[in-house]
Amino acid sequence: MKLSKRVTEQPPYLFAEIDRARDRAIERGLDVVSMGIADPDLPPPDWMYELLAEEIRHPGYHRYPDYKGLPEFLSMVVQWMQERFGVADLDPRTDVITLLGGKEGVAHAAWALCDPGDIALIPEPAYPVYNTNCLYAGAEVHFMGLTRENDFLPDLGAVPEDVARRATVIYVNYPNNPTGASAPPEFYRDLLDFARKYDIAVLADNPYSEVYFDESKRPHSILEFAGAKDICLEFHSFSKMFNMTGWRIGWAAGNPRLVKALLTVKSNVDSGQFNAIQHAVARALSHPDRDAFLEGNRKRIKARRDYVASALNEMGIWHPNPKATLYFWCRLPEGHEDSIRFAGDLLQQEGFVIGPGVAYGPHGKEYFRLSLTTPDEDIREGLARLKRFLGK
Ligand SMILES: Cc1ncc(COP(=O)(O)O)c(C=O)c1O
């Protein structure tokens, strides 16, 4: 049987590989602790389950949902975007679409916007889904390196003129996975000027907007900035916001032509998210205990962030202490240059799983990623193992 080049010529999906390496180590009898994967251990609020239980028996919800989304869900999203980000000009009928999680949205957006011969501008290191799906769609990818020197923001001025002219999309993701970096308002303004100049659609991936640690620097939506709705589509997710990665629900909001393009692809691929889930999370967005949950969740993750920061500092490991996200982007300690080797040795010797930086792109070669989605005691144990591994 012949398999497509999409399958045979792509590198294996990073996170599945990390899972496999962990499972092999467990099979060999190693006691394994992992900070390698971003899947919250903390649960959704209790009342989220009650909302779903109430909705699940709704007559008619056993049938196919609407492709674009449940109107009640889309209206609540519009209300949330207004309340949280001050974005006031979204129309739930045309400017928002339900997603089966953010991953599905950023992947299918590439299919909706890229043809062979087009160029996609993609940050690197990055969530690998952008790159893979642009390649699936036949586009060429131009990587924009995120480095410590440029505060992990793409240098738009460094994109060659002929590349910018052929580009149809640019992906950005702040707060950022894997670097943990946040973007200031000036970055969004410059990005919009750049995209307008070259007529490029901006795909802003924003699943970490509610995982922040400094109230005075809450993450932005790109849609807050003047003219953004003319050229942007922004992706949001309940996965990290309410610790519900398994429920598979998110939304995209922005330019109505881009929403429609995504809907065209999606309606040929999936048949929407279960109405009971859409209705439950719509009610969660206006739940009286919503903010208490989000604040409590941030507080717990911030305590982990502070613990990890001081442990890394003690070991002399450089990291840009994250102001948001679930990630530490750590420079390999002196004497180590290869993140795959570092991660492999750490797993073999100490049973501690981390994300090798190069798996997110070549600029990650000298980094590794730690994820804060691990129980407190495992974080303590993992960092103790790292310390022992380094002989500190
Ligand atoms: C940058 C980024 N975008 C999108 C996603 C996808 O999240 P989900 O599909 O669970 O909404 C993730 C998950 O880790 C992510 O890190």
The ligand as a Tripos MOL2 file, in Angstrom:
@<TRIPOS>MOLECULE
LIG
   16    16     1     0     0
SMALL
NO_CHARGES

@<TRIPOS>ATOM
      1 C1          0.1880   27.3320   20.9220 C.3       1 LIG1
      2 C2         -0.8980   26.3260   20.9840 C.ar      1 LIG1
      3 N1         -1.9290   26.4400   20.1480 N.ar      1 LIG1
      4 C3         -2.9340   25.5650   20.1650 C.ar      1 LIG1
      5 C4         -2.9480   24.5160   21.0620 C.ar      1 LIG1
      6 C5         -4.0910   23.5420   20.9680 C.3       1 LIG1
      7 O1         -4.9130   23.5010   22.0520 O.3       1 LIG1
      8 P1         -6.3460   22.8390   21.9450 P.3       1 LIG1
      9 O2         -6.4900   22.1850   20.6350 O.co2     1 LIG1
     10 O3         -6.4060   21.8700   23.0660 O.co2     1 LIG1
     11 O4         -7.3110   23.9750   22.0930 O.co2     1 LIG1
     12 C6         -1.8910   24.3480   21.9450 C.ar      1 LIG1
     13 C7         -1.8620   23.2150   22.8790 C.2       1 LIG1
     14 O5         -0.9280   22.9090   23.5510 O.2       1 LIG1
     15 C8         -0.8420   25.2910   21.9140 C.ar      1 LIG1
     16 O6          0.1960   25.2030   22.7360 O.3       1 LIG1
@<TRIPOS>BOND
     1     1     2 1
     2     2     3 ar
     3     2    15 ar
     4     3     4 ar
     5     4     5 ar
     6     5     6 1
     7     5    12 ar
     8     6     7 1
     9     7     8 1
    10     8     9 2
    11     8    10 1
    12     8    11 1
    13    12    13 1
    14    12    15 ar
    15    13    14 2
    16    15    16 1
@<TRIPOS>SUBSTRUCTURE
     1 LIG1         1 GROUP 0 **** ****
